[in-house]
Amino acid sequence: MLKGGKRRIQAGLKSSNKAIVVSFFGGDPYYARCAERLASQCDAFDLSYDICEIEKRDDESWINVCRKKIAFYTDKSEEYDAPVIWLDVDTQIIGDPSHVLESSADVGAFLRNFKYLIGFDPMQYARLLHPGYLLLGRSDRAKAFMATLRELDRTGDPTGTDDFVLQEALTRHAGQLSFQLFSPGDIVFSNEAKDRGAAVFQHGDSGNVRLNVSAAIQHQPELLTPERRRRVFLEAAEAHIKAKRPREAEPLLREVRRMDPRDETAMLKLLKVYDGLGWEKKFAALAAKAEARPELARAVLRLRYETAAAAGDLAAADKLAARIEEEGGDADKAFARSRQFRLSFDAEAARREIDPADRVPLWWWERPYPGNLGDMINPYLVGKLTGVPPRHQTRPGRVLAIGSIIRFAKPGDKVWGAGCPSADQAIEPGATYHAVRGPLTRRMVLEAGADCPEVYGDPAWLLPLVYPDPKRAKTHRLGLIRHFTHRDRPIELGEGLREIEILRAGQEGIEAFLDELLSCEAIVSTSLHGLIIANAYRVPARLATFRDGDRQIHGDGMKFEDYFLSIGRDDVAPLDLGAPPKLEARLAAQCRDNPEREIDLEALLAAAPFPILPEIHEALARMRAEAAPWGRLSSLTRRAFASISRQ
């Protein structure tokens, strides 16, 4: 790991006019690893660079660390008397940056949110430039601008970050600068981004901005037009609503409706305010106006359903859900199916007269509606394991189980089998960790200062205990499961293939998914849980992706590595489905992303933060007995048998 920093300054900098890469790091070891990676990438592209380690005190805020950038990069410019480019240390250089670094401009940067100049509205954004990629030249104009930066850094508001100081300097500086605006095509945000081959940078995002932005002083955009006034009123109203001040939100929403009586957003928010305040007459009058307009009638129907569901009025929710199935749009139907699934556990508990205290408080991710199967199996599985329908709970004191949802853990929550989507996620040390998906997640938990037993396993591995393989004859050679971000990708399926939809809701939908998966001899999946469930049922599987996709799965790929390490694999490379024009059944022979060691289901059950039915342990014993002859074979022998069976 990089210590102290690293630099390489080449001779002849002034004659080349090529900017020196400057950056710093400190604190979390993650940033030291990023610094080492950035230095290595500079070496690969033969760049001059100076990457320093700074001391970060335990009591030093993120704002103060960011503020140090101003003095750092202006000092480096003066030290080398050469152009410099500041790069946030978690940036990656993935392409030749010569056209960026060999600039004669006074200032170079990306526009805010990495926008393109054409169509960019500076009034829409509080600040003009992105501060993480900042080139500073050595002209007299550039030197004068850096003097302004230093002065504002010295005298400006101490709660402002480097971003704040940069915007202040751009606004207040008396001179007129020359600018180079970097192209949005020079940056990507994912290892699998479609335009990665043409890009220079890959953006890093540690999450610190989101965690600390509320503590830093911010600029406000100049909202002058009616549309901008509308946005201000709506945002102010939403802030009041979130702060439990609906009475203060109500006049703001009425003002938006005065500006545009047809404003759908304001009307629906106002209806929710009236409903929450119990202003029945105002609600009825406005709802009647909305329902008279075809474009709003569906939204009002959905609002009525949401109100009934939130109030626990199961009978009314059932009736409104039935209406949505007849009258609603696709998005409304998907939402209602998801919410009806949640309410089905409450209905079952009511029928069986189960005390709420006896139900497992469980939280699961429900979007995109009607639900991603890897998330929706949470209540299904917990209900089957315990014999008691769980209850959906949003406040701390919940169980977080299946999925990359460990980042949502709060003090008092119980984590059982969840994992991290990326290595830069913050971990809550105040949660209790009973088991996690894999060793990478466990390491992050331990580094955060929490305890975590060495119990690994995604609880989806327990599905065969609650829904055994019926051992029906296989109907398809190969099944394709796509992550929902890949659903719109065109792909031709050859003979003997079937596609298995990942968005499901309800027990019937979940069990239909399992039946469809089990009808296939092998599975190709871009969804992690498609692969996990295939592994759990011992269906040969292969991880895949669409490398050229515009939309990619959230995270940095760590969750896949984390899972594979939990099953003894560190050699998995996903199959690129963007290349073949047609998916053929013969690909089943390549479905080898299978466990070298299976998850210890007994340990996973023992770690559960709720009681498990005796029948589950009996089912595990039966499954072990049935699998014993197969398990005694070496992995090579098992692969040989599998190969023979395919012939």
C-alpha positions in Angstrom: 0.0 0.0 0.0 1.3 3.5 -0.9 2.8 5.4 2.0 4.0 8.9 2.1 3.0 9.5 -1.5 4.7 9.1 -4.9 5.9 11.4 -7.6 7.7 11.4 -10.9 8.5 14.8 -12.5 9.9 14.7 -16.0 12.4 17.2 -17.4 11.3 19.8 -20.0 7.9 20.5 -18.5 7.8 24.1 -19.7 8.6 23.2 -23.2 6.0 20.4 -23.4 3.2 22.5 -21.7 1.8 19.2 -20.4 0.1 19.5 -17.1 1.4 17.6 -14.0 -1.2 15.4 -12.3 -1.5 16.4 -8.6 -3.6 14.8 -5.9 -3.5 13.8 -2.3 -4.9 11.1 0.0 -5.2 10.3 3.7 -7.4 8.7 6.3 -9.2 5.5 5.2 -6.9 2.8 3.6 -9.2 2.9 0.6 -7.7 6.2 -0.5 -4.2 4.9 -0.2 -5.1 2.1 -2.6 -6.7 4.6 -4.9 -3.5 6.7 -4.8 -1.4 3.7 -5.7 -3.7 2.9 -8.6 -3.6 6.5 -9.9 0.2 6.6 -9.7 0.4 3.3 -11.6 -1.9 4.6 -14.3 0.2 7.8 -14.6 3.3 5.7 -15.1 1.5 3.7 -17.7 0.7 6.8 -19.7 4.2 8.4 -19.1 2.8 11.3 -17.1 4.4 13.6 -14.6 2.6 13.4 -11.2 2.9 14.3 -7.6 0.5 12.4 -5.3 1.0 13.2 -1.6 -0.2 11.6 1.6 -1.6 14.1 4.0 -2.3 13.7 7.7 -5.9 13.6 8.6 -6.7 14.1 12.2 -9.5 11.9 13.7 -11.5 15.1 14.6 -11.0 16.6 11.1 -14.1 16.9 9.0 -14.5 16.0 5.4 -15.1 19.7 4.6 -11.7 20.6 6.1 -9.9 17.9 4.1 -11.6 19.1 0.9 -10.7 22.7 1.6 -7.0 21.7 1.6 -7.2 21.1 -2.1 -7.0 24.8 -2.9 -3.7 25.4 -1.2 -2.4 22.1 -2.4 -2.9 22.5 -6.1 -2.0 26.2 -6.2 1.2 25.5 -4.3 2.1 22.7 -6.7 1.6 25.0 -9.7 3.9 27.5 -8.1 6.4 24.8 -7.0 6.8 23.4 -10.5 6.0 26.6 -12.4 4.0 24.4 -14.8 0.4 23.7 -15.5 -1.2 21.2 -13.1 -4.4 19.2 -13.2 -6.0 18.2 -9.9 -7.6 14.8 -10.0 -9.6 13.4 -7.1 -7.5 10.4 -5.9 -10.2 7.9 -6.6 -10.2 8.9 -10.3 -8.9 6.4 -12.8 -7.0 7.3 -16.0 -8.2 4.7 -18.5 -7.2 6.4 -21.8 -4.5 8.7 -23.3 -5.1 12.1 -21.6 -2.7 14.1 -23.8 -5.5 16.2 -25.4 -6.7 17.1 -21.9 -3.2 17.8 -20.4 -1.7 19.6 -23.3 -3.8 22.7 -23.0 -3.0 26.4 -23.2 -6.2 27.4 -21.3 -6.1 29.2 -18.0 -8.7 26.8 -16.5 -9.9 23.5 -17.7 -12.7 21.4 -16.2 -15.9 19.5 -16.9 -19.2 21.4 -16.7 -21.4 20.6 -13.7 -22.8 17.1 -13.7 -20.5 16.4 -16.7 -23.0 18.1 -19.0 -22.3 19.1 -22.6 -22.1 22.8 -23.4 -25.0 22.7 -25.9 -28.2 22.7 -23.9 -26.4 23.4 -20.6 -28.3 25.9 -18.5 -26.0 27.5 -15.9 -29.0 28.9 -14.1 -30.2 25.4 -13.4 -27.1 24.6 -11.4 -25.7 26.1 -8.2 -22.1 25.8 -9.5 -20.5 25.9 -12.9 -17.6 23.4 -12.9 -16.9 20.0 -11.4 -14.1 20.4 -8.9 -12.7 16.9 -9.2 -10.9 17.5 -12.5 -9.4 21.0 -12.5 -6.6 22.1 -14.9 -4.8 25.3 -14.1 -2.4 27.0 -16.6 0.6 29.2 -15.9 -0.4 32.3 -17.8 -0.5 35.6 -16.0 -4.3 35.4 -16.0 -4.1 31.9 -14.5 -1.7 33.1 -11.8 -4.0 36.0 -10.9 -7.0 33.6 -10.7 -5.0 31.3 -8.4 -4.3 34.3 -6.2 -8.0 34.9 -6.0 -8.5 31.3 -5.0 -5.9 31.5 -2.2 -7.4 34.7 -0.9 -11.0 33.3 -0.8 -9.6 30.1 0.8 -8.0 32.3 3.5 -11.0 34.6 4.1 -14.0 32.7 3.0 -16.7 30.8 4.9 -15.0 27.9 6.8 -17.9 25.6 6.1 -17.3 25.8 2.4 -15.5 23.0 0.5 -13.0 23.5 -2.3 -16.1 23.4 -4.6 -17.6 26.4 -2.8 -14.3 28.4 -3.0 -13.9 27.6 -6.7 -17.4 28.9 -7.5 -16.8 32.0 -5.4 -13.5 32.6 -7.3 -15.2 32.2 -10.7 -17.9 34.6 -9.7 -15.7 37.3 -8.1 -12.5 37.2 -10.1 -12.0 40.4 -12.0 -10.0 39.1 -14.9 -11.4 37.3 -18.0 -10.0 33.8 -18.3 -9.7 31.4 -21.2 -11.4 28.0 -20.5 -11.2 24.5 -21.9 -14.4 22.5 -21.3 -13.6 18.8 -21.2 -16.0 16.7 -23.2 -18.5 14.4 -21.4 -17.2 11.7 -23.8 -13.9 11.9 -21.8 -15.4 10.3 -18.7 -17.3 7.1 -17.8 -18.8 5.9 -14.6 -18.5 2.2 -14.8 -16.2 -0.6 -15.7 -18.8 -1.8 -18.2 -19.7 1.6 -19.7 -20.6 1.5 -23.4 -18.1 4.3 -24.3 -15.3 3.2 -22.0 -12.9 2.6 -24.9 -13.0 6.3 -26.0 -12.8 7.8 -22.5 -9.9 9.3 -20.6 -11.2 9.1 -17.0 -13.4 6.8 -14.9 -15.1 8.7 -12.2 -14.8 7.6 -8.6 -17.4 8.3 -6.0 -16.7 7.4 -2.4 -20.1 8.6 -1.2 -18.6 11.3 1.1 -20.3 14.1 -0.8 -23.8 12.6 -0.1 -22.9 11.9 3.5 -21.5 15.4 4.2 -23.2 17.8 1.8 -25.7 19.0 4.3 -23.0 20.3 6.6 -21.3 22.3 3.9 -22.4 25.8 2.8 -24.0 25.6 -0.7 -24.7 28.0 -3.6 -28.2 28.4 -4.9 -29.1 28.6 -8.5 -30.6 31.7 -9.9 -34.2 30.7 -10.5 -35.9 33.5 -12.4 -38.3 32.0 -14.9 -41.8 30.7 -14.0 -40.5 27.2 -14.4 -37.7 27.9 -12.0 -40.1 29.5 -9.6 -42.2 26.4 -9.8 -39.3 24.2 -9.0 -38.4 26.4 -6.0 -42.0 26.3 -4.6 -42.2 22.5 -5.2 -38.8 21.9 -3.5 -39.8 24.1 -0.6 -43.1 22.3 -0.2 -41.4 18.9 -0.3 -39.0 20.1 2.4 -42.0 21.0 4.6 -43.6 17.7 3.9 -40.5 15.8 4.9 -40.2 17.9 8.0 -43.8 17.0 9.0 -45.0 20.5 8.3 -47.8 19.9 5.8 -49.6 23.1 6.7 -46.6 25.2 5.5 -46.4 23.2 2.3 -50.1 23.7 1.4 -49.9 27.4 0.4 -46.8 26.8 -1.7 -48.5 24.0 -3.6 -51.5 26.2 -4.1 -49.2 28.9 -5.6 -47.8 26.4 -8.1 -51.4 25.5 -9.1 -52.2 29.2 -9.5 -49.3 29.5 -11.9 -50.4 26.4 -13.8 -53.8 24.8 -12.8 -52.8 21.7 -14.8 -49.6 21.0 -12.9 -49.9 17.3 -12.1 -47.1 17.2 -9.5 -48.6 20.1 -7.5 -52.1 18.7 -7.6 -51.1 15.2 -6.4 -48.9 16.6 -3.6 -51.7 18.9 -2.5 -54.1 15.9 -2.5 -51.6 14.0 -0.2 -51.4 17.1 2.1 -55.2 17.4 2.3 -55.5 13.7 3.0 -52.8 13.8 5.7 -54.4 16.8 7.4 -57.8 15.2 7.3 -59.3 18.0 5.3 -61.9 15.8 3.7 -63.9 18.5 1.8 -60.8 20.1 0.2 -59.5 16.6 -0.7 -62.9 15.6 -2.2 -63.2 18.8 -4.2 -59.6 18.6 -5.6 -59.9 14.9 -6.3 -63.1 15.4 -8.3 -61.3 18.0 -10.4 -58.3 15.7 -10.9 -60.5 12.6 -11.7 -62.3 14.6 -14.4 -59.1 14.8 -16.3 -58.1 11.5 -18.0 -54.4 12.2 -17.6 -54.8 12.5 -13.8 -57.5 10.0 -13.0 -55.1 7.1 -12.8 -52.8 9.0 -10.5 -55.7 9.8 -8.1 -56.7 6.2 -8.1 -53.2 5.2 -7.2 -53.1 7.9 -4.5 -56.3 6.5 -3.0 -54.8 3.0 -3.0 -51.6 4.3 -1.4 -53.6 6.0 1.3 -55.6 2.8 2.1 -52.5 0.6 2.1 -50.6 3.0 4.4 -53.6 3.1 6.8 -53.7 -0.7 6.9 -57.2 -0.8 5.4 -56.8 -4.1 3.7 -60.3 -4.4 2.4 -60.2 -1.0 0.8 -56.7 -1.7 -0.6 -57.9 -5.0 -2.2 -60.8 -3.2 -3.9 -58.6 -0.3 -5.2 -55.9 -2.8 -6.3 -58.6 -4.6 -8.4 -59.6 -1.2 -9.9 -56.0 -0.5 -10.7 -55.7 -3.8 -12.5 -58.6 -2.8 -14.7 -58.0 1.0 -15.1 -54.4 1.7 -14.2 -51.3 2.1 -16.3 -48.5 -0.4 -16.3 -46.5 1.5 -13.6 -49.6 1.7 -11.4 -50.3 -2.0 -11.7 -46.7 -2.9 -11.0 -46.7 -0.7 -7.8 -50.0 -2.2 -6.6 -48.8 -5.8 -7.1 -45.7 -5.0 -5.1 -47.7 -3.4 -2.3 -50.3 -6.1 -2.3 -47.5 -8.6 -1.8 -46.4 -6.7 1.3 -50.0 -6.4 2.5 -50.6 -10.2 2.0 -48.4 -10.9 5.0 -50.4 -8.5 7.1 -53.6 -10.2 5.9 -52.3 -13.6 6.8 -51.3 -12.4 10.2 -54.7 -11.0 10.8 -56.4 -14.2 9.7 -54.2 -16.2 12.0 -54.5 -13.6 14.8 -50.7 -13.4 15.2 -49.5 -10.7 17.5 -47.3 -8.1 15.6 -44.6 -8.7 18.3 -44.3 -12.3 17.1 -43.6 -11.4 13.5 -40.1 -10.8 12.2 -39.6 -7.1 11.5 -38.0 -7.3 8.0 -37.0 -4.7 5.4 -36.6 -5.4 1.8 -36.0 -3.3 -1.3 -39.2 -3.1 -3.5 -38.1 -1.3 -6.6 -38.3 -1.5 -9.6 -41.9 -2.4 -9.2 -43.4 -5.0 -9.0 -40.1 -6.2 -7.5 -36.7 -7.6 -8.3 -36.8 -11.3 -7.5 -33.6 -11.2 -5.5 -35.2 -8.7 -3.1 -38.8 -10.0 -3.1 -37.8 -13.4 -1.9 -36.9 -11.8 1.5 -40.4 -12.0 3.1 -41.2 -15.2 1.2 -38.2 -17.0 2.6 -38.4 -15.6 6.1 -42.1 -16.5 6.3 -41.4 -20.1 5.2 -38.4 -20.5 7.6 -40.3 -19.3 10.6 -43.9 -20.3 9.8 -44.9 -16.7 10.7 -45.6 -14.0 8.1 -43.0 -11.2 8.6 -43.9 -7.5 8.8 -42.4 -4.8 6.6 -40.5 -2.3 8.9 -38.7 0.8 7.9 -37.4 2.0 11.2 -34.3 0.6 12.9 -34.6 -2.7 14.7 -35.2 -4.6 11.4 -33.7 -7.6 9.9 -31.8 -7.0 6.6 -31.2 -10.3 4.8 -31.1 -10.9 1.1 -29.5 -8.4 -1.3 -26.8 -5.7 -1.5 -28.6 -3.8 1.2 -26.1 -3.7 4.0 -25.6 0.0 3.2 -29.1 0.7 4.6 -28.3 -0.8 8.0 -28.9 1.5 11.0 -27.9 1.1 14.7 -30.1 -1.6 16.1 -30.6 -3.4 12.8 -29.7 -7.1 12.4 -27.9 -8.2 9.3 -28.2 -11.8 8.2 -26.6 -12.6 4.8 -26.7 -9.2 3.2 -23.7 -7.8 1.3 -22.1 -4.7 -0.1 -22.5 -3.6 -3.8 -19.1 -1.8 -3.8 -16.0 -1.3 -1.8 -16.6 2.3 -1.0 -19.8 1.8 1.0 -20.0 3.1 4.5 -20.8 0.3 7.1 -22.9 1.0 10.2 -20.9 -0.2 13.2 -24.0 0.0 15.4 -25.8 -2.8 13.6 -25.5 -6.4 14.6 -24.0 -8.7 12.0 -25.1 -12.3 12.3 -23.8 -13.4 8.8 -22.9 -11.7 5.6 -22.8 -12.7 1.9 -19.0 -13.2 1.6 -15.6 -12.5 3.0 -15.2 -9.1 1.3 -18.3 -7.8 3.1 -17.1 -9.2 6.4 -13.7 -7.5 6.0 -15.5 -4.2 5.5 -17.6 -4.8 8.6 -14.6 -5.6 10.7 -12.7 -2.5 9.3 -15.7 -0.4 10.4 -15.2 -1.6 14.0 -18.1 -4.0 14.2 -18.0 -7.7 15.1 -19.0 -10.3 12.4 -18.7 -14.1 12.7 -17.1 -16.0 9.8 -20.5 -17.2 8.6 -21.0 -16.6 4.9 -24.0 -17.2 2.6 -26.7 -15.4 0.8 -29.9 -16.7 2.4 -31.3 -17.4 -1.1 -29.3 -20.6 -0.7 -32.0 -21.8 1.7 -34.7 -21.7 -1.0 -34.5 -25.5 -1.7 -35.4 -26.2 1.9 -38.7 -24.3 1.6 -39.4 -25.0 -2.1 -37.8 -28.3 -3.0 -36.9 -29.2 -6.6 -39.9 -31.2 -7.9 -37.5 -33.1 -10.1 -39.6 -32.7 -13.2 -38.3 -33.4 -16.6 -36.2 -30.5 -18.1 -38.0 -28.7 -20.9 -35.3 -26.3 -22.0 -31.6 -26.7 -22.6 -30.7 -23.2 -21.4 -32.4 -20.4 -19.5 -31.5 -16.7 -19.7 -32.1 -14.5 -16.7 -31.4 -10.8 -17.2 -30.9 -8.2 -14.5 -33.6 -5.6 -14.8 -31.1 -3.0 -16.1 -30.5 -5.3 -19.1 -34.2 -6.0 -19.9 -34.3 -3.7 -22.9 -31.3 -5.2 -24.7 -32.2 -6.9 -27.9 -31.0 -10.5 -28.0 -32.1 -13.5 -30.1 -32.7 -16.8 -28.4 -32.0 -20.0 -30.3 -34.0 -23.2 -30.1 -34.1 -24.9 -26.7 -33.8 -21.6 -24.8 -36.2 -19.7 -22.6 -36.0 -16.3 -21.0 -36.9 -16.1 -17.3 -38.3 -12.7 -16.1 -36.6 -11.4 -13.0 -39.3 -8.9 -12.0 -41.8 -10.8 -9.9 -44.3 -10.2 -7.1 -46.3 -12.5 -4.9 -45.7 -16.1 -3.8 -47.1 -17.3 -7.1 -44.7 -15.1 -9.1 -41.7 -16.3 -7.0 -42.5 -19.9 -7.3 -43.2 -19.6 -11.0 -39.7 -18.2 -11.3 -38.3 -21.1 -9.4 -40.2 -23.6 -11.6 -39.0 -21.9 -14.8 -35.4 -22.0 -13.6 -35.7 -25.6 -12.6 -37.1 -26.5 -16.1 -33.7 -25.6 -17.6 -30.6 -27.8 -17.8 -28.4 -24.7 -17.4 -28.7 -21.0 -16.7 -27.0 -17.9 -18.0 -27.6 -14.9 -15.8 -26.6 -11.2 -15.7 -28.4 -11.1 -12.3 -26.4 -12.1 -9.3 -29.5 -13.8 -7.7 -30.3 -15.6 -10.9 -26.9 -17.2 -10.5 -27.1 -17.7 -6.7 -30.5 -19.5 -7.0 -29.2 -21.7 -9.8 -26.2 -22.6 -7.6 -28.5 -23.3 -4.7 -30.5 -25.8 -6.7 -27.3 -27.2 -8.4 -28.3 -26.1 -11.8 -25.1 -25.4 -13.9 -24.8 -21.6 -14.3 -22.8 -18.9 -16.0 -22.5 -15.3 -15.0 -22.9 -12.9 -18.0 -23.1 -9.2 -18.7 -23.6 -6.7 -21.5 -20.4 -4.8 -21.5 -21.6 -2.2 -24.1 -24.8 -1.4 -22.2 -25.8 2.2 -21.5 -27.2 1.1 -18.1 -25.1 -1.1 -15.8 -25.7 -2.9 -12.5 -25.2 -0.7 -9.5 -21.8 -1.0 -7.8 -18.2 -1.7 -8.7 -18.5 -5.4 -9.2 -17.5 -6.3 -5.7 -20.7 -8.1 -4.9 -20.0 -10.7 -7.6 -16.4 -11.3 -6.3 -17.7 -11.3 -2.7 -20.3 -14.0 -3.6 -17.9 -16.1 -5.6 -15.3 -16.1 -2.8 -18.0 -17.4 -0.5 -18.3 -20.5 -2.7 -14.6 -21.0 -3.2 -14.3 -19.4 -6.6 -11.8 -16.6 -7.5 -11.5 -17.2 -11.2 -14.9 -16.1 -12.7 -15.0 -13.8 -15.7 -18.5 -12.9 -17.0 -19.6 -13.9 -20.5 -20.3 -10.9 -22.7 -23.7 -11.2 -24.2 -23.3 -8.0 -26.2 -21.1 -9.8 -28.7 -23.1 -12.8 -30.0 -26.0 -11.9 -32.3 -27.8 -15.0 -31.1 -27.8 -17.0 -27.9 -27.5 -20.7 -28.7 -28.3 -23.8 -26.6 -24.7 -25.1 -26.9 -23.7 -22.4 -24.5 -25.0 -24.6 -21.8 -21.8 -26.6 -22.0 -20.0 -23.4 -20.8 -22.1 -23.0 -17.6 -19.3 -23.7 -15.2 -19.6 -20.8 -12.6 -20.6 -23.4 -10.0 -19.5 -23.8 -6.4 -16.2 -25.4 -5.4 -17.6 -25.5 -1.9 -21.2 -25.1 -1.0 -22.6 -22.7 1.6 -22.7 -24.1 5.1 -26.5 -24.0 5.4 -26.5 -25.3 9.0 -24.3 -22.4 10.1 -26.4 -19.9 8.2 -29.6 -21.2 9.8 -27.9 -21.2 13.3 -26.9 -17.6 12.8 -30.5 -16.4 11.9 -31.7 -13.7 14.3 -35.1 -15.4 14.6 -36.3 -19.0 15.4 -36.3 -21.6 12.6 -39.0 -24.2 12.3 -37.9 -27.8 13.1 -39.1 -28.9 9.7 -36.5 -26.8 8.1 -33.7 -28.6 9.9 -35.3 -31.9 8.9 -35.4 -30.7 5.3 -31.7 -29.9 5.4 -30.9 -33.3 6.8 -32.9 -35.0 3.9 -31.2 -32.8 1.3 -27.8 -33.7 2.7 -28.6 -37.4 2.6 -29.7 -37.2 -1.0 -26.6 -35.1 -2.0 -24.1 -37.2 -0.1 -23.0 -39.5 -3.0 -22.6 -36.5 -5.3 -20.8 -34.5 -2.7 -18.1 -37.2 -2.2 -17.0 -36.8 -5.8 -14.2 -34.4 -6.5 -15.1 -31.3 -8.5 -13.2 -32.7 -11.5 -15.2 -35.9 -11.4 -18.5 -33.9 -11.1 -17.5 -31.9 -14.1 -16.7 -35.0 -16.0 -20.1 -36.5 -15.2 -21.8 -33.3 -16.2 -20.0 -33.3 -19.5 -21.1 -36.8 -20.2 -24.7 -36.0 -19.3 -24.7 -33.2 -21.9 -23.6 -35.5 -24.7 
